[in-house]
Amino acid sequence: MARLKEHYETIVRKALQEKFGYENPMELPKLEKIVLNMGVGEAVRDKKKVDISLEEMTLIAGQKAIPTKAKNSIAGFKLREEMNIGCKVTLRKQKMYEFLDRLVNIAMPRIRDFRGINPKGFDGKGNYAMGIREHIIFPEINYDKIDEIKGFDIVFVTSAKTDGEALELLKGFNLPFSKN
């Protein structure tokens, strides 16, 4: 069992139950999935950029990334329908907890001038989205082999009904929120 899953089962669930007064343990919010998404704007000019991003995203996530395709053609951007323009990974269960553990304990401490993540990234339904500016903070990426630094989005999808519940859940996983 992943270390953070065990932490959730033993510590976080009890804390959430006490704070929100749930009687049924099935009501407790839980982390359902983590979605990583990287848009590659240069893919219109150079198709190899998407392949490189796919490889790097696969290394970061520990699971094979899939390309995302354009839904519409946009002549001004020289974009055609069904053209690969990015990549994404959806992590669930064991891999989700392993990624979250690496994100909190290894990658985030490597961010320069880090003062915590913004607590305003909630969508009103208990999901949290944040952006990473440099993918090189992950130790899986070999700094010598990359040609450019890319950013990507991370979305935490929870079963929480409100943003307050989701915030407490993510704080239970030691996500370092800033004091804003």
Backbone as CSV, one residue per row, in Angstrom:
resi,resn,N_x,N_y,N_z,CA_x,CA_y,CA_z,C_x,C_y,C_z
1,MET,0.841,-1.184,0.000,0.000,0.000,0.000,0.885,1.247,0.000
2,ALA,0.477,2.252,-0.779,1.236,3.499,-0.861,1.225,4.196,0.507
3,ARG,2.310,4.875,0.782,2.472,5.533,2.079,1.380,6.572,2.330
4,LEU,1.028,7.358,1.306,0.001,8.382,1.496,-1.400,7.794,1.598
5,LYS,-1.644,6.652,0.970,-2.955,6.008,1.109,-3.133,5.538,2.548
6,GLU,-2.084,4.966,3.101,-2.120,4.534,4.502,-2.309,5.735,5.431
7,HIS,-1.630,6.850,5.116,-1.769,8.087,5.889,-3.216,8.586,5.836
8,TYR,-3.839,8.497,4.649,-5.234,8.909,4.499,-6.155,8.035,5.344
9,GLU,-5.948,6.720,5.260,-6.822,5.784,5.971,-6.722,5.943,7.492
10,THR,-5.519,6.193,8.004,-5.332,6.227,9.457,-5.523,7.609,10.084
11,ILE,-5.032,8.657,9.438,-5.004,9.978,10.068,-6.003,10.959,9.455
12,VAL,-5.968,11.108,8.136,-6.763,12.138,7.475,-8.258,11.881,7.623
13,ARG,-8.689,10.637,7.462,-10.119,10.317,7.579,-10.664,10.683,8.956
14,LYS,-9.913,10.367,10.013,-10.364,10.679,11.368,-10.462,12.197,11.579
15,ALA,-9.463,12.907,11.071,-9.464,14.361,11.223,-10.643,14.992,10.477
16,LEU,-10.931,14.513,9.273,-12.064,15.036,8.511,-13.389,14.706,9.177
17,GLN,-13.484,13.507,9.727,-14.724,13.094,10.388,-14.990,13.964,11.617
18,GLU,-13.934,14.276,12.368,-14.099,15.130,13.545,-14.435,16.565,13.154
19,LYS,-13.758,17.084,12.133,-13.945,18.482,11.744,-15.330,18.738,11.153
20,PHE,-15.809,17.849,10.277,-17.071,18.081,9.578,-18.247,17.309,10.172
21,GLY,-18.015,16.459,11.157,-19.081,15.766,11.860,-19.836,14.737,11.035
22,TYR,-19.146,14.044,10.166,-19.798,12.995,9.377,-20.070,11.788,10.262
23,GLU,-21.245,11.192,10.085,-21.555,9.966,10.816,-21.261,8.738,9.968
24,ASN,-21.525,8.843,8.687,-21.276,7.733,7.767,-19.875,7.879,7.172
25,PRO,-19.015,6.880,7.304,-17.655,7.005,6.754,-17.608,7.097,5.234
26,MET,-18.697,6.709,4.555,-18.723,6.809,3.090,-18.911,8.254,2.632
27,GLU,-19.321,9.146,3.518,-19.490,10.560,3.183,-18.168,11.309,3.128
28,LEU,-17.140,10.750,3.734,-15.850,11.435,3.818,-15.285,11.701,2.434
29,PRO,-14.767,12.915,2.207,-14.171,13.207,0.903,-12.886,12.412,0.712
30,LYS,-12.634,12.040,-0.542,-11.391,11.336,-0.862,-10.860,11.828,-2.193
31,LEU,-9.606,11.589,-2.418,-8.965,11.948,-3.669,-9.306,10.876,-4.693
32,GLU,-9.950,11.267,-5.788,-10.375,10.290,-6.788,-9.355,10.102,-7.900
33,LYS,-8.800,11.220,-8.398,-7.797,11.117,-9.458,-6.988,12.401,-9.529
34,ILE,-5.835,12.288,-10.168,-4.990,13.443,-10.457,-4.751,13.451,-11.959
35,VAL,-5.031,14.581,-12.594,-4.861,14.702,-14.037,-3.717,15.668,-14.312
36,LEU,-2.733,15.224,-15.107,-1.626,16.068,-15.536,-1.858,16.413,-16.999
37,ASN,-1.702,17.694,-17.345,-1.973,18.133,-18.709,-0.885,19.106,-19.153
38,MET,-0.312,18.855,-20.328,0.718,19.737,-20.869,0.330,20.135,-22.287
39,GLY,0.147,21.416,-22.516,-0.110,21.924,-23.857,1.207,22.263,-24.522
40,VAL,1.330,21.912,-25.792,2.573,22.167,-26.524,2.225,23.067,-27.705
41,GLY,2.370,24.369,-27.512,2.007,25.326,-28.551,2.880,25.247,-29.786
42,GLU,4.136,24.846,-29.606,5.063,24.769,-30.742,4.810,23.547,-31.616
43,ALA,3.837,22.721,-31.243,3.564,21.483,-31.982,3.099,21.760,-33.402
44,VAL,2.569,22.958,-33.656,2.106,23.298,-35.000,3.288,23.349,-35.957
45,ARG,4.410,23.911,-35.495,5.597,24.028,-36.346,6.475,22.788,-36.317
46,ASP,6.564,22.121,-35.162,7.474,20.989,-35.008,6.750,19.840,-34.305
47,LYS,6.437,18.799,-35.053,5.679,17.669,-34.511,6.486,16.855,-33.494
48,LYS,7.805,16.973,-33.517,8.643,16.230,-32.577,8.490,16.747,-31.142
49,LYS,8.056,18.008,-31.001,7.880,18.587,-29.663,6.843,17.803,-28.858
50,VAL,5.783,17.329,-29.520,4.756,16.551,-28.825,5.334,15.216,-28.376
51,ASP,6.141,14.577,-29.231,6.750,13.299,-28.867,7.676,13.450,-27.670
52,ILE,8.454,14.525,-27.648,9.352,14.782,-26.520,8.535,15.022,-25.248
53,SER,7.458,15.800,-25.361,6.596,16.070,-24.208,5.931,14.800,-23.698
54,LEU,5.524,13.916,-24.616,4.928,12.645,-24.217,5.909,11.816,-23.396
55,GLU,7.156,11.752,-23.845,8.179,10.988,-23.118,8.417,11.583,-21.730
56,GLU,8.538,12.913,-21.659,8.807,13.563,-20.377,7.626,13.413,-19.421
57,MET,6.396,13.552,-19.926,5.213,13.401,-19.080,5.094,11.967,-18.575
58,THR,5.450,11.002,-19.416,5.435,9.593,-19.000,6.431,9.360,-17.870
59,LEU,7.615,9.971,-17.967,8.612,9.841,-16.899,8.112,10.470,-15.591
60,ILE,7.517,11.654,-15.688,7.044,12.359,-14.497,5.927,11.588,-13.814
61,ALA,4.967,11.095,-14.599,3.778,10.462,-14.034,4.010,9.007,-13.645
62,GLY,4.937,8.334,-14.299,5.123,6.906,-14.045,4.068,6.071,-14.744
63,GLN,3.410,6.673,-15.713,2.354,6.005,-16.471,2.365,6.619,-17.869
64,LYS,2.005,5.835,-18.883,2.082,6.304,-20.266,1.136,7.478,-20.518
65,ALA,1.681,8.539,-21.084,0.895,9.716,-21.438,0.250,9.515,-22.803
66,ILE,-0.885,10.169,-23.019,-1.547,10.091,-24.316,-1.580,11.484,-24.931
67,PRO,-1.500,11.566,-26.268,-1.544,12.888,-26.916,-2.961,13.449,-26.903
68,THR,-3.063,14.776,-26.805,-4.360,15.441,-26.934,-4.407,16.052,-28.319
69,LYS,-5.577,16.015,-28.915,-5.747,16.459,-30.296,-6.595,17.717,-30.357
70,ALA,-6.357,18.525,-31.392,-7.141,19.735,-31.616,-8.546,19.346,-32.056
71,LYS,-9.547,20.023,-31.501,-10.936,19.717,-31.860,-11.368,20.495,-33.101
72,ASN,-10.815,21.689,-33.280,-11.201,22.536,-34.406,-9.971,22.999,-35.158
73,SER,-10.166,23.359,-36.417,-9.102,23.973,-37.207,-9.144,25.477,-36.990
74,ILE,-7.963,26.071,-36.800,-7.852,27.522,-36.651,-6.784,27.984,-37.625
75,ALA,-7.201,28.599,-38.721,-6.286,28.967,-39.798,-5.239,29.980,-39.337
76,GLY,-5.622,30.921,-38.481,-4.685,31.938,-38.011,-3.509,31.351,-37.245
77,PHE,-3.722,30.217,-36.582,-2.648,29.556,-35.846,-2.044,28.397,-36.631
78,LYS,-2.487,28.200,-37.874,-2.052,27.071,-38.725,-2.325,25.737,-38.030
79,LEU,-3.444,25.668,-37.346,-3.828,24.488,-36.592,-4.900,23.722,-37.351
80,ARG,-4.705,22.433,-37.488,-5.671,21.581,-38.196,-6.376,20.674,-37.198
81,GLU,-7.605,20.294,-37.542,-8.379,19.386,-36.710,-7.656,18.047,-36.599
82,GLU,-7.702,17.442,-35.391,-7.068,16.151,-35.093,-5.536,16.213,-35.023
83,MET,-4.959,17.412,-35.035,-3.507,17.557,-34.913,-3.115,17.411,-33.437
84,ASN,-2.029,16.702,-33.136,-1.556,16.560,-31.755,-1.021,17.899,-31.257
85,ILE,-1.576,18.374,-30.129,-1.162,19.684,-29.601,-0.786,19.631,-28.128
86,GLY,-0.683,18.445,-27.550,-0.321,18.337,-26.141,-0.383,16.901,-25.683
87,CYS,-0.321,16.720,-24.359,-0.416,15.369,-23.805,-1.032,15.446,-22.413
88,LYS,-1.581,14.316,-21.963,-2.187,14.264,-20.636,-2.055,12.873,-20.050
89,VAL,-2.174,12.810,-18.728,-2.139,11.548,-17.992,-3.179,11.646,-16.875
90,THR,-3.958,10.597,-16.699,-4.886,10.520,-15.579,-4.397,9.434,-14.637
91,LEU,-4.074,9.820,-13.410,-3.558,8.885,-12.410,-4.650,8.539,-11.410
92,ARG,-4.774,7.271,-11.104,-5.732,6.806,-10.109,-5.053,5.796,-9.197
93,LYS,-5.664,5.556,-8.045,-5.263,4.541,-7.068,-3.790,4.634,-6.691
94,GLN,-3.047,3.556,-6.818,-1.658,3.464,-6.354,-0.758,4.520,-6.996
95,LYS,-0.824,4.662,-8.317,0.046,5.618,-9.012,-0.273,7.054,-8.631
96,MET,-1.539,7.323,-8.336,-1.943,8.661,-7.918,-1.266,9.033,-6.594
97,TYR,-1.310,8.114,-5.630,-0.696,8.389,-4.323,0.821,8.473,-4.432
98,GLU,1.428,7.652,-5.288,2.880,7.719,-5.470,3.289,9.053,-6.088
99,PHE,2.527,9.520,-7.080,2.835,10.815,-7.696,2.681,11.942,-6.679
100,LEU,1.595,11.924,-5.910,1.360,12.965,-4.910,2.483,12.996,-3.879
101,ASP,2.958,11.830,-3.484,4.069,11.737,-2.537,5.327,12.381,-3.133
102,ARG,5.636,12.058,-4.392,6.813,12.648,-5.046,6.652,14.149,-5.240
103,LEU,5.435,14.592,-5.567,5.186,16.021,-5.776,5.428,16.813,-4.496
104,VAL,4.861,16.350,-3.388,4.944,17.091,-2.125,6.325,17.002,-1.496
105,ASN,6.932,15.818,-1.506,8.176,15.620,-0.755,9.453,15.817,-1.557
106,ILE,9.392,15.696,-2.880,10.614,15.824,-3.677,10.565,17.035,-4.598
107,ALA,9.490,17.170,-5.392,9.451,18.210,-6.423,9.219,19.611,-5.854
108,MET,8.217,19.780,-5.002,7.915,21.130,-4.508,9.049,21.775,-3.725
109,PRO,9.800,21.028,-2.910,10.940,21.675,-2.245,12.027,22.147,-3.219
110,ARG,12.000,21.676,-4.463,13.007,22.075,-5.448,12.604,23.334,-6.220
111,ILE,11.399,23.854,-5.979,10.943,25.061,-6.669,11.638,26.266,-6.058
112,ARG,12.196,27.131,-6.930,12.884,28.329,-6.459,11.889,29.321,-5.862
113,ASP,12.261,29.977,-4.771,11.450,31.002,-4.096,10.032,30.503,-3.819
114,PHE,9.919,29.296,-3.331,8.610,28.684,-3.102,8.031,29.151,-1.774
115,ARG,6.819,29.704,-1.829,6.156,30.177,-0.615,4.816,29.488,-0.402
116,GLY,4.601,28.384,-1.049,3.349,27.650,-0.922,2.500,27.805,-2.175
117,ILE,1.526,26.919,-2.312,0.652,26.980,-3.479,-0.578,27.824,-3.151
118,ASN,-1.133,28.425,-4.159,-2.251,29.353,-4.000,-3.525,28.595,-3.614
119,PRO,-4.169,28.976,-2.507,-5.399,28.278,-2.104,-6.637,28.713,-2.889
120,LYS,-6.475,29.558,-3.900,-7.618,30.056,-4.667,-7.881,29.249,-5.934
121,GLY,-7.251,28.106,-6.089,-7.403,27.319,-7.306,-8.558,26.329,-7.278
122,PHE,-9.514,26.503,-6.365,-10.654,25.580,-6.281,-11.749,26.024,-7.242
123,ASP,-12.525,25.062,-7.728,-13.541,25.353,-8.743,-14.958,25.494,-8.195
124,GLY,-15.150,25.391,-6.890,-16.480,25.500,-6.316,-17.144,24.153,-6.095
125,LYS,-16.584,23.106,-6.646,-17.150,21.760,-6.510,-16.179,20.792,-5.843
126,GLY,-15.129,21.319,-5.228,-14.212,20.470,-4.487,-13.020,19.971,-5.273
127,ASN,-12.762,20.531,-6.454,-11.592,20.141,-7.244,-10.591,21.282,-7.220
128,TYR,-9.303,20.942,-7.270,-8.251,21.949,-7.173,-7.323,21.840,-8.371
129,ALA,-7.004,22.979,-8.990,-6.101,23.016,-10.132,-4.924,23.930,-9.823
130,MET,-3.747,23.503,-10.247,-2.547,24.315,-10.061,-1.622,24.126,-11.259
131,GLY,-0.711,25.039,-11.427,0.239,24.953,-12.526,1.655,24.812,-12.011
132,ILE,2.448,24.082,-12.757,3.889,23.955,-12.484,4.604,24.665,-13.636
133,ARG,5.482,25.608,-13.333,6.146,26.371,-14.388,7.340,25.637,-15.007
134,GLU,8.006,24.820,-14.206,9.209,24.136,-14.703,9.084,22.643,-14.441
135,HIS,9.097,21.862,-15.496,8.972,20.413,-15.314,10.271,19.784,-14.821
136,ILE,11.342,20.571,-14.785,12.636,20.026,-14.358,12.747,19.852,-12.846
137,ILE,11.713,20.252,-12.087,11.755,20.055,-10.638,11.597,18.585,-10.273
138,PHE,11.151,17.772,-11.216,11.005,16.343,-10.957,12.333,15.647,-11.226
139,PRO,12.777,14.782,-10.313,14.094,14.151,-10.476,14.157,13.161,-11.640
140,GLU,13.016,12.743,-12.172,13.016,11.805,-13.295,13.505,12.452,-14.586
141,ILE,13.430,13.769,-14.668,13.839,14.492,-15.869,15.343,14.757,-15.800
142,ASN,16.057,14.289,-16.811,17.496,14.520,-16.891,17.725,15.925,-17.444
143,TYR,18.264,16.790,-16.615,18.450,18.200,-16.968,19.323,18.375,-18.210
144,ASP,20.290,17.504,-18.428,21.202,17.636,-19.557,20.541,17.304,-20.896
145,LYS,19.484,16.518,-20.883,18.874,16.059,-22.133,17.709,16.923,-22.612
146,ILE,17.254,17.885,-21.799,16.113,18.687,-22.237,16.577,19.876,-23.062
147,ASP,15.753,20.265,-24.034,16.102,21.414,-24.870,15.399,22.687,-24.412
148,GLU,14.239,22.551,-23.756,13.558,23.723,-23.219,12.740,23.332,-21.993
149,ILE,12.507,24.309,-21.126,11.736,24.080,-19.904,10.260,24.281,-20.223
150,LYS,9.448,23.327,-19.804,8.011,23.372,-20.071,7.247,23.391,-18.754
151,GLY,6.035,23.887,-18.810,5.147,23.865,-17.660,3.968,22.951,-17.940
152,PHE,3.244,22.603,-16.893,2.043,21.791,-17.073,1.078,22.026,-15.923
153,ASP,-0.142,21.545,-16.101,-1.194,21.718,-15.108,-1.406,20.424,-14.344
154,ILE,-1.772,20.568,-13.069,-2.124,19.423,-12.234,-3.510,19.703,-11.663
155,VAL,-4.438,18.760,-11.846,-5.792,18.905,-11.322,-6.050,17.764,-10.350
156,PHE,-6.428,18.133,-9.117,-6.781,17.150,-8.091,-8.302,17.044,-8.075
157,VAL,-8.835,15.893,-8.440,-10.279,15.673,-8.454,-10.644,14.917,-7.181
158,THR,-11.516,15.527,-6.373,-11.905,14.922,-5.097,-13.408,14.650,-5.095
159,SER,-13.852,13.887,-4.119,-15.282,13.631,-3.957,-15.903,14.611,-2.972
160,ALA,-15.169,15.646,-2.584,-15.675,16.640,-1.636,-16.805,17.450,-2.264
161,LYS,-17.763,17.833,-1.443,-18.905,18.603,-1.933,-18.614,20.102,-1.949
162,THR,-17.719,20.554,-1.083,-17.398,21.981,-1.010,-15.882,22.175,-1.097
163,ASP,-15.499,23.420,-1.373,-14.078,23.744,-1.450,-13.403,23.642,-0.088
164,GLY,-14.127,23.947,0.987,-13.557,23.848,2.336,-13.181,22.424,2.686
165,GLU,-14.038,21.474,2.322,-13.739,20.060,2.555,-12.523,19.630,1.748
166,ALA,-12.486,20.059,0.479,-11.365,19.691,-0.386,-10.058,20.294,0.129
167,LEU,-10.116,21.529,0.618,-8.917,22.174,1.165,-8.389,21.398,2.361
168,GLU,-9.271,21.001,3.261,-8.845,20.224,4.428,-8.293,18.856,4.016
169,LEU,-8.897,18.237,3.014,-8.414,16.955,2.518,-6.995,17.093,1.967
170,LEU,-6.780,18.099,1.127,-5.455,18.281,0.527,-4.427,18.728,1.567
171,LYS,-4.844,19.504,2.555,-3.931,19.852,3.650,-3.539,18.604,4.438
172,GLY,-4.463,17.649,4.528,-4.170,16.385,5.197,-3.080,15.592,4.491
173,PHE,-2.966,15.814,3.166,-1.895,15.158,2.395,-0.621,16.013,2.395
174,ASN,-0.566,17.034,3.235,0.586,17.917,3.401,0.908,18.772,2.189
175,LEU,-0.105,19.109,1.387,0.116,20.068,0.304,0.368,21.425,0.947
176,PRO,1.458,22.100,0.610,1.830,23.335,1.300,1.091,24.563,0.753
177,PHE,-0.096,24.839,1.268,-0.849,26.015,0.833,-0.269,27.267,1.480
178,SER,-0.261,28.371,0.731,0.225,29.629,1.281,-0.859,30.231,2.171
179,LYS,-0.514,31.269,2.915,-1.415,31.854,3.889,-2.291,32.962,3.320
180,ASN,-2.364,33.133,2.001,-3.147,34.233,1.374,-4.574,34.151,1.809
